Amino acid sequence: MIVTVTLNPSLDRTIEVDAFERGAILRIAEPVLEAGGKGVNVTRALAANGVGSIAVLPVGGSEGAELARRMDAAAIAARYVPVAGRTRSNITVCEADGTVTKLNEPGTKLSLPELMAVTAAVTSAVSAHDWVVISGSVPPEFSSEQLLALTASLSGRDVNLAIDTSGDALVASLGARPRLIKPNRAELAEIVGRPLESIAEVIDAAKGVRDRGVEFVLVSLASDGAVLVGPTGVIVGESRVAHPRSTVGAGDSFLAGFLSKFSVDETDVDAALLEALAWGAAAASLPGTSVPGPGDIDYSNVQLVWQPDLDRPLVAS
């Protein structure tokens, strides 16, 4: 089982326009409304492909109720923790040329009793050998100590911890010695404190993170592919997206694809990375934060690169 933890979920509205023009009146079609937050997206992607997953998340206000209603209607397993604050609502504007503009609310602070309730929901959901994915932004005023307290609650339960967050929370999470982290290029650069301009620099940075106690560093690089650095070495992969529509949530589908394979067979990391690339590319071809199902995933668009050009400048942000 893969249990995801989303501390700052959202109700996501996606609007598609030919071109975004500041100060103009733009006519739009009906927006796409979806349950969001990185951990929620991971569970949604896994569920769409028949992989067992449970999402744990706080919900509050009318937005939280609508988020839960949409997850329940899609038969997505979840444990909701009622909170006093309002679940945030995010807006994504997607242009025809693939440009994406996001307007994200900060979310609502969680009280100590609410954080304790989330922790209790997580610990009650996990069993030995499960994967626990703590993913996404953290609520306002959420401290590094609180994140480490959440991870400490899993100590001794024989679970596998994966982290996909950013900023101070990502740096602090290394203290929990997760088995896997999934930064993008900018997030990995934040950890090591320097820009990463090539595959070689990404690999070097990921190796440095491994030296700090992380077993697997899985780096998503958007149109530049991905890098996995683990105990057996370095794997580089590439993917192609012929007609990108929205990259929002593509990294979450990427992580879901990796865990869909790796959680059942850790011996074939090549297959796990290919699965990650295929799911991520499929998600980028879909509108909004839609997650790919089996019919959307095209393995002909992904490959491992055994002799990559390590010094090639990266183009994706």
Secondary structure, 3 states (H helix, E strand, C coil): CEEEECCCCEEEEEEEECCCCCCCCCCCCCCEEEEECHHHHHHHHHHHCCCCEEEEEEECHHHHHHHHHHHHHCCCCEEEEECCCCCEEEEEEEECCCCEEEECCCCCCCCHHHHHHHHHHHHHHCCCCCEEEEECCCCCCCCHHHHHHHHHCCCCCCCEEEEECCHHHHHHHHHHCCCEECCEHHHHHHHHCCCCCEHHHHHHHHHHHHCCCCCEEEEECHHHCEEEEECCEEEEEEECCCCCCCCCCHHHHHHHHHHHHHCCCCCCHHHHHHHHHHHHHHHHCCCCCCCCCHHHCCHHHEEECCCCCCCCECCCC
